[in-house]
């Protein structure tokens, strides 16, 4: 039993955090909102130079051959800066899906992903819309019981604006004549694992988002004075913040456990991920609720950066399986006749 | 990261499981807040000690097994899984014992620990005073040096188990000129010393689970001091330290409550589902108990590898105490009109011991530093908010 990350994993997290905090500033995010595609090619180039898109790509295809467990800490850091580029879902959803598909498709695309030359979008019906379909060179799209591999030339995209200007969402349409890439049981398994990885990606980012909202608000409530004191010295404000810290602290281990379960192909992965996503997204939503309150009217403005993180937290809570989906999954598990619960049942 | 147990850890689990299967009383003991129940629980401590299962985290030389925190969690999982009796001497075993090992003299350790292990001497805590609750540094009870003795005067209160316990431990002001945290000394006091009056305080269930202790010129040897004179605050902080808190509130207890809650819900769905909030609350109980377990294992592993615990430990107490309240509140909702009935009431079928747990859960957010104090600590020390 060793429920800790290795020193290497933690060092990697540190260096990625340093990079992201320096490069992905709220100013840059706001600048990207002014652009049609909402993306920053220079930033993507830096991400590629750090080797981040290839982390989960097998070494034979030019990647680092790391697992979901290695990436989960990095996904937290991507959440911390509300990274608009589609790194997390490429590394955590698209790459593993291509690995599972194998064959020519994997051999063709994984080296390009590792080299930063191609992005892949995965669209599941749970999500209705497809994130970052507009910058993808390959689209893996679920339709009913099938999965299709599509090039940009084969699809028509219809942009749907999100309240989070960083999120680029598209309805993807294509001709019925395209043959499916996978069907039946194979497709069902791929869809389930992709959904789990997407949910894990949301959960990990939610941890980072919650931490960021706490950090910003601690600064704000230390600077902002009323009644001759920093408002952060008032217990009513402190307790709002402490409540977030409690929920956030206890959401971390479930997320790490879910990453471990996925990386090791454990049978419990689905319910572990659902548990993790519920508690991590709830922590982030509580962070949004309590930090906007601590910011007062400033928190309700477009000018203050808080909304960059708040809106992402709201969005992630209901994508890659909404709250009802994930709660039903866990609830079905605990209410089943053969459920093994109680002390000693966790591992 | 490796989330599987080693063969040694599995063997350890098997060993404790077998021993418990052979030794746990088939009939539940009476409450240890009754005289007879206290006697029964003291006897159980002796039985545990004979099997060398009483103090598993203590060093082998002191009758323990030198277990690390993971083995401790395994032990607790098996212990709660079979519903073994509560630990009447928990304030001694988990709070004072480890503090003695750190600060005690060899003589103190040799005199006190073996009798604590057998349950011959049960310990009550003596922290709070009428005007020193959340503000513990406001302690006024004094201990004045008189030759080889301290002469203690004053009053302690909310002393858990003090009604039938043999000893108490707590802080007393040895420097009358001192303020706040300074000038306090940690002293061990036999409760049968002349000048001591113990006045039981009935708790919500009507039983005297705690007491006031009055000290009227009570003489105890200076040799009963733990740590240096005037260093009581730092000794007490060690006693209240996180690892001990972890040992007192291991996840197994809450996971078992969550499991019983799921069962209660399944048995009563026809009525329980009339309130759609109940199903969600049951789900939440399971998830939070699971989160608590996962986080505790993660922390334990970090500590074993030499990591330090920081102010985030204050989140621990809030999490488990509010979880415990929420789980029992849900059980009360499921039981509906039966919830208020005492278990022995003639028509109280299927109420189990939920009412008892509900009452006890009310104390969680209050004792060991109220949750409001914990929230201040989190905000100031963990998050760095201004004082």
Boltz contact constraints between the chains, C-beta under 6 A:
constraints:
  - contact:
      token1: [A, 1]
      token2: [B, 5]
      max_distance: 6.0
  - contact:
      token1: [A, 1]
      token2: [B, 70]
      max_distance: 6.0
  - contact:
      token1: [A, 2]
      token2: [B, 1]
      max_distance: 6.0
  - contact:
      token1: [A, 2]
      token2: [B, 2]
      max_distance: 6.0
  - contact:
      token1: [A, 2]
      token2: [B, 301]
      max_distance: 6.0
  - contact:
      token1: [A, 3]
      token2: [B, 297]
      max_distance: 6.0
  - contact:
      token1: [A, 3]
      token2: [B, 298]
      max_distance: 6.0
  - contact:
      token1: [A, 3]
      token2: [B, 301]
      max_distance: 6.0
  - contact:
      token1: [A, 4]
      token2: [B, 301]
      max_distance: 6.0
  - contact:
      token1: [A, 4]
      token2: [B, 302]
      max_distance: 6.0
  - contact:
      token1: [A, 218]
      token2: [B, 383]
      max_distance: 6.0
  - contact:
      token1: [A, 218]
      token2: [B, 384]
      max_distance: 6.0
  - contact:
      token1: [A, 218]
      token2: [B, 385]
      max_distance: 6.0
  - contact:
      token1: [A, 222]
      token2: [B, 386]
      max_distance: 6.0
  - contact:
      token1: [A, 230]
      token2: [B, 386]
      max_distance: 6.0
  - contact:
      token1: [A, 232]
      token2: [B, 385]
      max_distance: 6.0
  - contact:
      token1: [A, 232]
      token2: [B, 386]
      max_distance: 6.0
  - contact:
      token1: [A, 233]
      token2: [B, 386]
      max_distance: 6.0
  - contact:
      token1: [A, 238]
      token2: [B, 379]
      max_distance: 6.0
  - contact:
      token1: [A, 238]
      token2: [B, 385]
      max_distance: 6.0
  - contact:
      token1: [A, 239]
      token2: [B, 375]
      max_distance: 6.0
  - contact:
      token1: [A, 241]
      token2: [B, 379]
      max_distance: 6.0
  - contact:
      token1: [A, 241]
      token2: [B, 383]
      max_distance: 6.0
  - contact:
      token1: [A, 242]
      token2: [B, 375]
      max_distance: 6.0
  - contact:
      token1: [A, 242]
      token2: [B, 378]
      max_distance: 6.0
  - contact:
      token1: [A, 242]
      token2: [B, 379]
      max_distance: 6.0
  - contact:
      token1: [A, 245]
      token2: [B, 315]
      max_distance: 6.0
  - contact:
      token1: [A, 245]
      token2: [B, 378]
      max_distance: 6.0
  - contact:
      token1: [A, 246]
      token2: [B, 315]
      max_distance: 6.0
  - contact:
      token1: [A, 246]
      token2: [B, 318]
      max_distance: 6.0
  - contact:
      token1: [A, 246]
      token2: [B, 319]
      max_distance: 6.0
  - contact:
      token1: [A, 249]
      token2: [B, 312]
      max_distance: 6.0
  - contact:
      token1: [A, 249]
      token2: [B, 315]
      max_distance: 6.0
  - contact:
      token1: [A, 250]
      token2: [B, 291]
      max_distance: 6.0
  - contact:
      token1: [A, 250]
      token2: [B, 295]
      max_distance: 6.0
  - contact:
      token1: [A, 250]
      token2: [B, 319]
      max_distance: 6.0
  - contact:
      token1: [A, 253]
      token2: [B, 294]
      max_distance: 6.0
  - contact:
      token1: [A, 253]
      token2: [B, 295]
      max_distance: 6.0
  - contact:
      token1: [A, 253]
      token2: [B, 298]
      max_distance: 6.0
  - contact:
      token1: [A, 254]
      token2: [B, 291]
      max_distance: 6.0
  - contact:
      token1: [A, 254]
      token2: [B, 294]
      max_distance: 6.0
  - contact:
      token1: [A, 257]
      token2: [B, 294]
      max_distance: 6.0
  - contact:
      token1: [A, 260]
      token2: [B, 1]
      max_distance: 6.0
  - contact:
      token1: [A, 260]
      token2: [B, 3]
      max_distance: 6.0
  - contact:
      token1: [A, 275]
      token2: [B, 287]
      max_distance: 6.0
  - contact:
      token1: [A, 279]
      token2: [B, 291]
      max_distance: 6.0
  - contact:
      token1: [A, 331]
      token2: [B, 283]
      max_distance: 6.0
  - contact:
      token1: [A, 334]
      token2: [B, 262]
      max_distance: 6.0
  - contact:
      token1: [A, 334]
      token2: [B, 286]
      max_distance: 6.0
  - contact:
      token1: [A, 341]
      token2: [B, 259]
      max_distance: 6.0
  - contact:
      token1: [A, 341]
      token2: [B, 262]
      max_distance: 6.0
  - contact:
      token1: [A, 342]
      token2: [B, 255]
      max_distance: 6.0
  - contact:
      token1: [A, 342]
      token2: [B, 256]
      max_distance: 6.0
  - contact:
      token1: [A, 342]
      token2: [B, 259]
      max_distance: 6.0
  - contact:
      token1: [A, 343]
      token2: [B, 77]
      max_distance: 6.0
  - contact:
      token1: [A, 343]
      token2: [B, 80]
      max_distance: 6.0
  - contact:
      token1: [A, 343]
      token2: [B, 81]
      max_distance: 6.0
  - contact:
      token1: [A, 343]
      token2: [B, 252]
      max_distance: 6.0
  - contact:
      token1: [A, 343]
      token2: [B, 255]
      max_distance: 6.0
  - contact:
      token1: [A, 343]
      token2: [B, 256]
      max_distance: 6.0
  - contact:
      token1: [A, 344]
      token2: [B, 77]
      max_distance: 6.0
  - contact:
      token1: [A, 344]
      token2: [B, 81]
      max_distance: 6.0
  - contact:
      token1: [A, 346]
      token2: [B, 293]
      max_distance: 6.0
  - contact:
      token1: [A, 347]
      token2: [B, 3]
      max_distance: 6.0
